[in-house]
Every structure is written in C-alpha cells, then in structure tokens.
Amino acid sequence: MADYQTSEFQVSDYEIQTISANPESPNITFTGFRLSDGANVVGTIDENDKITIDNVADNGEQIINLIPLN
C-alpha cells in the first residue's frame, strides 16, 4: 500500500456537495456552497491543502462537475 497516502484537512469556508479525485493527479475537485455568500462553487484542493475556486455560479444556479471518463 505504498502507492497512496492519507491526509486530513478542514474546509471550514465551504459546504462540500460532491468530491472527485483522479489517480493521475494529486488534486481533489469539489462542488459546494461558499458559506460567506451562499454561492455555488467548483474548487480544487491541491496537495498542499490550498483551495482554489475555479468557478462560481451566477444567481445561485447549481454547478454540475463533469469529469472525464477516459
């Protein structure tokens, strides 16, 4: 089991709805609500636990996170 590692971190500014990971990338992608303003967001958490918001929905519309299947 040397091919993976575990990590714990807190995401206190967001309510996570979905989360996805790819074995070829160290990043985790999520969709959720930003608690400060209720906006729907798509974000990335990198291997250093840094959160980057990639997309914010206008007018409270839901964001659907699409992932490649191949």
N, CA, C and O atoms as CSV, one atom per row, in Angstrom:
chain,resi,resn,atom,element,x,y,z
A,1,MET,N,N,0.808,-1.191,0.000
A,1,MET,CA,C,0.000,0.000,0.000
A,1,MET,C,C,0.858,1.266,0.000
A,1,MET,O,O,0.452,2.285,0.559
A,2,ALA,N,N,1.984,1.217,-0.591
A,2,ALA,CA,C,2.869,2.367,-0.632
A,2,ALA,C,C,2.501,3.347,-1.734
A,2,ALA,O,O,3.152,4.383,-1.876
A,3,ASP,N,N,1.471,3.042,-2.518
A,3,ASP,CA,C,1.125,3.915,-3.643
A,3,ASP,C,C,0.061,4.960,-3.303
A,3,ASP,O,O,-0.475,5.590,-4.214
A,4,TYR,N,N,-0.254,5.161,-2.051
A,4,TYR,CA,C,-1.179,6.220,-1.673
A,4,TYR,C,C,-0.830,6.742,-0.289
A,4,TYR,O,O,-0.102,6.106,0.473
A,5,GLN,N,N,-1.362,7.906,0.011
A,5,GLN,CA,C,-1.180,8.475,1.335
A,5,GLN,C,C,-2.491,9.097,1.772
A,5,GLN,O,O,-3.342,9.418,0.943
A,6,THR,N,N,-2.650,9.262,3.053
A,6,THR,CA,C,-3.842,9.914,3.579
A,6,THR,C,C,-3.460,11.276,4.125
A,6,THR,O,O,-2.321,11.518,4.525
A,7,SER,N,N,-4.449,12.154,4.128
A,7,SER,CA,C,-4.241,13.497,4.642
A,7,SER,C,C,-5.562,13.992,5.201
A,7,SER,O,O,-6.624,13.711,4.646
A,8,GLU,N,N,-5.496,14.717,6.283
A,8,GLU,CA,C,-6.696,15.321,6.853
A,8,GLU,C,C,-6.560,16.829,6.794
A,8,GLU,O,O,-5.495,17.385,7.065
A,9,PHE,N,N,-7.663,17.485,6.433
A,9,PHE,CA,C,-7.682,18.937,6.397
A,9,PHE,C,C,-9.105,19.397,6.612
A,9,PHE,O,O,-10.050,18.631,6.425
A,10,GLN,N,N,-9.257,20.633,7.000
A,10,GLN,CA,C,-10.586,21.198,7.228
A,10,GLN,C,C,-10.914,22.193,6.132
A,10,GLN,O,O,-10.076,22.999,5.725
A,11,VAL,N,N,-12.143,22.119,5.664
A,11,VAL,CA,C,-12.654,23.071,4.683
A,11,VAL,C,C,-13.788,23.804,5.393
A,11,VAL,O,O,-14.957,23.445,5.258
A,12,SER,N,N,-13.426,24.829,6.144
A,12,SER,CA,C,-14.412,25.484,7.007
A,12,SER,C,C,-15.223,26.569,6.311
A,12,SER,O,O,-16.259,26.980,6.833
A,13,ASP,N,N,-14.783,27.045,5.147
A,13,ASP,CA,C,-15.497,28.125,4.478
A,13,ASP,C,C,-16.502,27.629,3.442
A,13,ASP,O,O,-17.195,28.430,2.814
A,14,TYR,N,N,-16.584,26.300,3.261
A,14,TYR,CA,C,-17.427,25.729,2.213
A,14,TYR,C,C,-18.189,24.529,2.751
A,14,TYR,O,O,-17.704,23.803,3.618
A,15,GLU,N,N,-19.393,24.336,2.221
A,15,GLU,CA,C,-20.141,23.107,2.486
A,15,GLU,C,C,-19.991,22.240,1.237
A,15,GLU,O,O,-20.546,22.554,0.183
A,16,ILE,N,N,-19.249,21.163,1.362
A,16,ILE,CA,C,-18.934,20.304,0.223
A,16,ILE,C,C,-20.164,19.496,-0.175
A,16,ILE,O,O,-20.814,18.889,0.676
A,17,GLN,N,N,-20.484,19.488,-1.478
A,17,GLN,CA,C,-21.589,18.681,-2.013
A,17,GLN,C,C,-21.070,17.427,-2.695
A,17,GLN,O,O,-21.527,16.323,-2.398
A,18,THR,N,N,-20.120,17.588,-3.606
A,18,THR,CA,C,-19.520,16.434,-4.285
A,18,THR,C,C,-18.014,16.592,-4.254
A,18,THR,O,O,-17.489,17.697,-4.123
A,19,ILE,N,N,-17.336,15.476,-4.375
A,19,ILE,CA,C,-15.879,15.484,-4.375
A,19,ILE,C,C,-15.408,14.418,-5.349
A,19,ILE,O,O,-15.995,13.339,-5.425
A,20,SER,N,N,-14.351,14.715,-6.093
A,20,SER,CA,C,-13.818,13.729,-7.032
A,20,SER,C,C,-12.301,13.814,-7.054
A,20,SER,O,O,-11.711,14.869,-6.825
A,21,ALA,N,N,-11.693,12.675,-7.336
A,21,ALA,CA,C,-10.239,12.587,-7.397
A,21,ALA,C,C,-9.859,11.752,-8.614
A,21,ALA,O,O,-10.641,10.935,-9.101
A,22,ASN,N,N,-8.656,11.976,-9.083
A,22,ASN,CA,C,-8.123,11.267,-10.232
A,22,ASN,C,C,-6.773,10.672,-9.814
A,22,ASN,O,O,-5.932,11.396,-9.280
A,23,PRO,N,N,-6.547,9.381,-10.042
A,23,PRO,CA,C,-5.285,8.788,-9.611
A,23,PRO,C,C,-4.057,9.373,-10.316
A,23,PRO,O,O,-2.930,9.183,-9.859
A,24,GLU,N,N,-4.272,10.080,-11.421
A,24,GLU,CA,C,-3.154,10.671,-12.153
A,24,GLU,C,C,-2.847,12.099,-11.707
A,24,GLU,O,O,-1.915,12.717,-12.222
A,25,SER,N,N,-3.615,12.628,-10.759
A,25,SER,CA,C,-3.422,13.997,-10.294
A,25,SER,C,C,-3.431,14.033,-8.767
A,25,SER,O,O,-4.199,13.301,-8.144
A,26,PRO,N,N,-2.600,14.864,-8.158
A,26,PRO,CA,C,-2.621,14.982,-6.700
A,26,PRO,C,C,-3.767,15.863,-6.200
A,26,PRO,O,O,-3.979,15.966,-4.992
A,27,ASN,N,N,-4.507,16.499,-7.109
A,27,ASN,CA,C,-5.564,17.436,-6.718
A,27,ASN,C,C,-6.896,16.738,-6.512
A,27,ASN,O,O,-7.147,15.669,-7.067
A,28,ILE,N,N,-7.748,17.364,-5.701
A,28,ILE,CA,C,-9.123,16.921,-5.473
A,28,ILE,C,C,-10.026,18.060,-5.940
A,28,ILE,O,O,-9.783,19.223,-5.620
A,29,THR,N,N,-11.064,17.722,-6.693
A,29,THR,CA,C,-12.024,18.713,-7.171
A,29,THR,C,C,-13.318,18.555,-6.383
A,29,THR,O,O,-13.735,17.437,-6.081
A,30,PHE,N,N,-13.956,19.682,-6.049
A,30,PHE,CA,C,-15.212,19.612,-5.301
A,30,PHE,C,C,-16.198,20.644,-5.820
A,30,PHE,O,O,-15.818,21.636,-6.441
A,31,THR,N,N,-17.466,20.391,-5.552
A,31,THR,CA,C,-18.510,21.394,-5.728
A,31,THR,C,C,-19.138,21.618,-4.358
A,31,THR,O,O,-19.173,20.713,-3.525
A,32,GLY,N,N,-19.630,22.828,-4.135
A,32,GLY,CA,C,-20.244,23.104,-2.850
A,32,GLY,C,C,-20.742,24.530,-2.739
A,32,GLY,O,O,-20.735,25.292,-3.705
A,33,PHE,N,N,-21.177,24.871,-1.527
A,33,PHE,CA,C,-21.650,26.215,-1.207
A,33,PHE,C,C,-20.560,26.971,-0.471
A,33,PHE,O,O,-19.936,26.442,0.449
A,34,ARG,N,N,-20.335,28.208,-0.879
A,34,ARG,CA,C,-19.438,29.081,-0.123
A,34,ARG,C,C,-20.281,29.690,0.985
A,34,ARG,O,O,-21.265,30.374,0.705
A,35,LEU,N,N,-19.917,29.455,2.223
A,35,LEU,CA,C,-20.733,29.865,3.365
A,35,LEU,C,C,-20.834,31.376,3.518
A,35,LEU,O,O,-21.828,31.869,4.050
A,36,SER,N,N,-19.838,32.119,3.069
A,36,SER,CA,C,-19.856,33.568,3.259
A,36,SER,C,C,-20.958,34.257,2.472
A,36,SER,O,O,-21.485,35.276,2.919
A,37,ASP,N,N,-21.325,33.716,1.292
A,37,ASP,CA,C,-22.358,34.368,0.482
A,37,ASP,C,C,-23.359,33.395,-0.154
A,37,ASP,O,O,-24.236,33.822,-0.905
A,38,GLY,N,N,-23.238,32.090,0.137
A,38,GLY,CA,C,-24.185,31.116,-0.390
A,38,GLY,C,C,-24.001,30.771,-1.857
A,38,GLY,O,O,-24.854,30.103,-2.442
A,39,ALA,N,N,-22.901,31.213,-2.465
A,39,ALA,CA,C,-22.666,30.951,-3.885
A,39,ALA,C,C,-22.282,29.488,-4.100
A,39,ALA,O,O,-21.589,28.890,-3.276
A,40,ASN,N,N,-22.737,28.922,-5.211
A,40,ASN,CA,C,-22.306,27.591,-5.625
A,40,ASN,C,C,-20.948,27.723,-6.296
A,40,ASN,O,O,-20.751,28.592,-7.146
A,41,VAL,N,N,-20.013,26.863,-5.915
A,41,VAL,CA,C,-18.654,26.962,-6.438
A,41,VAL,C,C,-18.127,25.597,-6.879
A,41,VAL,O,O,-18.596,24.555,-6.421
A,42,VAL,N,N,-17.148,25.627,-7.771
A,42,VAL,CA,C,-16.311,24.479,-8.084
A,42,VAL,C,C,-14.912,24.855,-7.642
A,42,VAL,O,O,-14.413,25.924,-7.993
A,43,GLY,N,N,-14.283,23.993,-6.883
A,43,GLY,CA,C,-12.959,24.302,-6.383
A,43,GLY,C,C,-12.006,23.139,-6.505
A,43,GLY,O,O,-12.404,22.006,-6.774
A,44,THR,N,N,-10.740,23.440,-6.302
A,44,THR,CA,C,-9.677,22.437,-6.330
A,44,THR,C,C,-8.887,22.540,-5.038
A,44,THR,O,O,-8.566,23.636,-4.579
A,45,ILE,N,N,-8.578,21.397,-4.458
A,45,ILE,CA,C,-7.703,21.332,-3.290
A,45,ILE,C,C,-6.421,20.666,-3.757
A,45,ILE,O,O,-6.447,19.529,-4.229
A,46,ASP,N,N,-5.290,21.371,-3.629
A,46,ASP,CA,C,-4.033,20.802,-4.119
A,46,ASP,C,C,-3.350,19.979,-3.029
A,46,ASP,O,O,-3.865,19.853,-1.919
A,47,GLU,N,N,-2.197,19.428,-3.356
A,47,GLU,CA,C,-1.502,18.530,-2.438
A,47,GLU,C,C,-0.972,19.236,-1.191
A,47,GLU,O,O,-0.575,18.577,-0.230
A,48,ASN,N,N,-0.963,20.573,-1.198
A,48,ASN,CA,C,-0.568,21.350,-0.022
A,48,ASN,C,C,-1.771,21.871,0.752
A,48,ASN,O,O,-1.634,22.739,1.614
A,49,ASP,N,N,-2.971,21.329,0.436
A,49,ASP,CA,C,-4.250,21.696,1.069
A,49,ASP,C,C,-4.682,23.121,0.758
A,49,ASP,O,O,-5.492,23.689,1.490
A,50,LYS,N,N,-4.152,23.713,-0.321
A,50,LYS,CA,C,-4.575,25.041,-0.749
A,50,LYS,C,C,-5.845,24.905,-1.587
A,50,LYS,O,O,-5.912,24.079,-2.497
A,51,ILE,N,N,-6.847,25.719,-1.274
A,51,ILE,CA,C,-8.120,25.700,-2.002
A,51,ILE,C,C,-8.121,26.819,-3.028
A,51,ILE,O,O,-7.847,27.975,-2.705
A,52,THR,N,N,-8.433,26.463,-4.274
A,52,THR,CA,C,-8.574,27.429,-5.354
A,52,THR,C,C,-9.978,27.280,-5.915
A,52,THR,O,O,-10.386,26.179,-6.284
A,53,ILE,N,N,-10.726,28.387,-5.983
A,53,ILE,CA,C,-12.068,28.348,-6.554
A,53,ILE,C,C,-11.947,28.564,-8.054
A,53,ILE,O,O,-11.446,29.593,-8.509
A,54,ASP,N,N,-12.416,27.574,-8.819
A,54,ASP,CA,C,-12.289,27.589,-10.269
A,54,ASP,C,C,-13.494,28.214,-10.968
A,54,ASP,O,O,-13.362,28.754,-12.066
A,55,ASN,N,N,-14.666,28.144,-10.338
A,55,ASN,CA,C,-15.883,28.636,-10.981
A,55,ASN,C,C,-16.907,28.995,-9.907
A,55,ASN,O,O,-17.024,28.302,-8.897
A,56,VAL,N,N,-17.638,30.066,-10.130
A,56,VAL,CA,C,-18.718,30.491,-9.245
A,56,VAL,C,C,-19.962,30.653,-10.092
A,56,VAL,O,O,-19.931,31.331,-11.118
A,57,ALA,N,N,-21.070,30.031,-9.669
A,57,ALA,CA,C,-22.319,30.117,-10.425
A,57,ALA,C,C,-22.982,31.466,-10.190
A,57,ALA,O,O,-22.989,31.982,-9.073
A,58,ASP,N,N,-23.535,32.029,-11.255
A,58,ASP,CA,C,-24.291,33.269,-11.152
A,58,ASP,C,C,-25.697,32.994,-10.655
A,58,ASP,O,O,-26.279,31.960,-10.982
A,59,ASN,N,N,-26.243,33.894,-9.879
A,59,ASN,CA,C,-27.645,33.855,-9.439
A,59,ASN,C,C,-28.015,32.580,-8.702
A,59,ASN,O,O,-29.163,32.141,-8.772
A,60,GLY,N,N,-27.064,31.976,-7.996
A,60,GLY,CA,C,-27.364,30.799,-7.197
A,60,GLY,C,C,-27.648,29.539,-7.989
A,60,GLY,O,O,-28.173,28.573,-7.436
A,61,GLU,N,N,-27.311,29.524,-9.279
A,61,GLU,CA,C,-27.528,28.324,-10.077
A,61,GLU,C,C,-26.588,27.219,-9.625
A,61,GLU,O,O,-25.461,27.480,-9.204
A,62,GLN,N,N,-27.063,25.978,-9.715
A,62,GLN,CA,C,-26.248,24.846,-9.318
A,62,GLN,C,C,-25.175,24.567,-10.368
A,62,GLN,O,O,-25.425,24.699,-11.567
A,63,ILE,N,N,-24.000,24.187,-9.924
A,63,ILE,CA,C,-22.906,23.814,-10.808
A,63,ILE,C,C,-22.820,22.298,-10.839
A,63,ILE,O,O,-22.841,21.645,-9.796
A,64,ILE,N,N,-22.725,21.753,-12.018
A,64,ILE,CA,C,-22.538,20.307,-12.169
A,64,ILE,C,C,-21.087,20.084,-12.572
A,64,ILE,O,O,-20.608,20.645,-13.558
A,65,ASN,N,N,-20.402,19.264,-11.804
A,65,ASN,CA,C,-18.988,18.991,-12.030
A,65,ASN,C,C,-18.861,17.814,-12.988
A,65,ASN,O,O,-19.255,16.699,-12.649
A,66,LEU,N,N,-18.314,18.048,-14.185
A,66,LEU,CA,C,-18.119,16.993,-15.164
A,66,LEU,C,C,-16.687,16.480,-15.084
A,66,LEU,O,O,-15.742,17.265,-15.015
A,67,ILE,N,N,-16.535,15.170,-15.095
A,67,ILE,CA,C,-15.202,14.593,-15.055
A,67,ILE,C,C,-15.017,13.698,-16.280
A,67,ILE,O,O,-15.975,13.072,-16.732
A,68,PRO,N,N,-13.802,13.628,-16.822
A,68,PRO,CA,C,-13.567,12.765,-17.976
A,68,PRO,C,C,-13.610,11.297,-17.573
A,68,PRO,O,O,-13.141,10.933,-16.495
A,69,LEU,N,N,-14.170,10.455,-18.433
A,69,LEU,CA,C,-14.272,9.030,-18.141
A,69,LEU,C,C,-13.113,8.226,-18.703
A,69,LEU,O,O,-12.906,7.078,-18.310
A,70,ASN,N,N,-12.345,8.823,-19.630
A,70,ASN,CA,C,-11.197,8.092,-20.166
A,70,ASN,C,C,-10.031,9.009,-20.408
A,70,ASN,O,O,-8.977,8.562,-20.860
